[in-house]
């Protein structure tokens, strides 16, 4: 009888250990798969064809005048140099 109990106890320990190891391996593998999926989705996202952003509406003449007045004020206050003022003015009038 003691040999039978020893065999049953050994079987229970082996089965318990196998179950614990199997569960740990399953969790580790699931974590790796999730990490791989995250990397693949991150890598695939920039490659996905995207539509260009809608073109901004052309500023109206009133908007351009307001921007030019603002630039003039900044130039008068000494915030902008003459070159910066000319570059921004050309940008506004060119758009």
N, C-alpha and C positions, 0 to 999 in steps of 0.2 A: 503494500500500500504506500509506503513512503516514496518509492520509486515512481509510482503513478502520480502522486501529488507534485513531485519535483518536475516531472515531464509536463504536467498541466501548467505549472507556474512558469516554467521556461517558455512554453508556447505563448502564454499570456504576455510575458515580457517582450518576446520577439515581435509579436503582433502589435503591441502598443508602440514599440520603437519604430516599427515599419510604418505605422499609421502617422506618427509624429513626423518622421522624415518625409513621407510622401506629402503631407500637408505643407511642410516648409518648402519643399521643392515646387509644389504647385503655386504657392504664393509668390515665390521668387520668380518663377517663369511668367506669371501673370504681370508682375511688376516690370519685367523686361519687355514684354509685349506692349504694355501700355507706353513705356518709354520709347520704343521703336515707332509706335503709331504717332506719338507726339512729334518725334523728330521728322517722320515722313510727312506729316501734315504741315509742319513748319517749313519744310523744304519745298513742298509742293505749292504752298500758298503764293510765294512770289512768282512762280512760273505760270500760275493760272492766268489765262487771258482776262484782262480787266478792261472795262470801258473807260475811255478817257473822261476826265471830269468835264462837266458841262462848261462851255465857254462863258466867261463872265460877260455880262452885258456891257456894251460900250458906254463909257461915262457920258452923261449929257453935257452940253455946253455950260450949264449952270454949275455942275460939279467941277468941271475943269477950271472955271473962273474962281470958284471957292478955293480950290487947291492952289491956284496961282496967288491968290490974295494971302493965303496962309504962308506960302513960300516967301512972299514979299515981306511979310511981318517977321518971319524968322531971319531973313537977311538983314532987315533993319535993326533987329535986336542983336545982331552979331553972331547968331547961332550958326548960320550958313555963310560960307565964303562965296565970292562971286562965281567961282568955278562950279561949286556945288549947286548954287542957284541955277546956273545956266544948264547944267546937266539934268536937274530935276524938271526944269521948265521944258526942255526938249522932250523928256520922257512923257510928260503930261500932254503936251501938244501933239506928240507923235502917236499917242494911243487913240 
